[in-house]
Amino acid sequence: KCGVTFNLASPKQLGEVLFDKLGLDPKAKKTKTGQYQTGEDVLMALAGKSDVVKDMLDFRQLQKLKSTYVDALPLLVNPKTGRVHTSYNQAVAATGRLSSNNPNLQNIPIRTERGREVRKAFIPRDENHVLLSADYSQIELRIIADISKEENMLYAFNNGIDIHTATAARVYGIGIEEVTSTQRRNAKAVNFGIIYGQSAFGLSQNLGIPRKEAAEIIEQYFAQYPGIKRYMADTMNFARENGFVETILGRRRYLRDINSANQTVRGFAERNAINAPIQGSAADMIKVAMINIHKDIQERGLQSKMTMQVHDELVFDVLKTEVEEMKEIITHRM
């Protein structure tokens, strides 16, 4: 397609083909070593200009799936049990979330069609068992709604209204039934972006909209959800005065840079101050649920087992005759 043979795995050669031979971007950026940048964000921006770029993105996706999962997972099967056993780490993530390694089973792809094919490799132990998955719905947004006592957000959750649609309706000043998919997408980005301290610049980059429009969306968001703005200000003040923030169970995250004179360093600590009580509380909640579910399984003498935790989701290997009882336990404890 490009009239030249080159090594697909070489970013240097790819850059030369895309920018020197095909001339896809006269203003293409280079790295410190002088070669063209060919990261995923660069290729995504160029995808509409050449089929070569689309093919390259496909190649990289397949290469990643093959090396990380298709080739690696079979090598990690335990010869005695015939299964893959991950390790969970309690104290790696500062927020209190569990992390997983060797292999990382919290990062099995789901967003792409090819990625979902990898998930098909994970099956119940035999025909008498099924895999049962249960997760919290919008747990972090529910937590921020609760701890901020934001009435408009609480109303949406308590009345079963899709939170992103409800947010879009408020931000754009329209009825829920009038919300477009684009408006919902924008509102979703703000809902999650606010938790991570996203700026107008970050939102504009994320959505591909002008910074002024992004700033207006954020301003309108806080006007409609004043409780969240108040929570963020109160949390920041608490962090500056005490040097830490807490989860709902009282677990602390210390923020030594919260009063730093360096704006970049301070900004990172400020974002953590907002996020840690939310993400950390979600981590606390699911850990408590895991302990209680495990206790119930043992006390009832059930054969089903908890096999994985994927942040807000628990996965169980369930004996078919115990499915209803396990559903009842999980629903009660989560």
Secondary structure, DSSP 8 states (H G I E B T S, - for coil): --SS---TT-HHHHHIIIIIIS---TT--B-TTS-B---HHHHHHHTTT-HHHHHHHHHHHHHHHIIIIITHHHHTB-TTTSSB--EEESSSSTTS--EEESS-TT----SSHHHHHHHTT---SSTTEEEEEEE-SSHHHHHHHHHHT-HHHHHHHHTT--HHHHHHHHHHT--GGG--HHHHHHHHHHHHHHHTT--HHHHHHHHT--HHHHHHHHHHHHHH-HHHHHHHHHHHHHHHHHSEEE-TT--EEE-TTTT-SSHHHHHHHHHHHHHHHHHHHHHHHHHHHHHHHHHHHHHTT---EEEEEETTEEEEEEEGGGHHHHHHHHHHH-
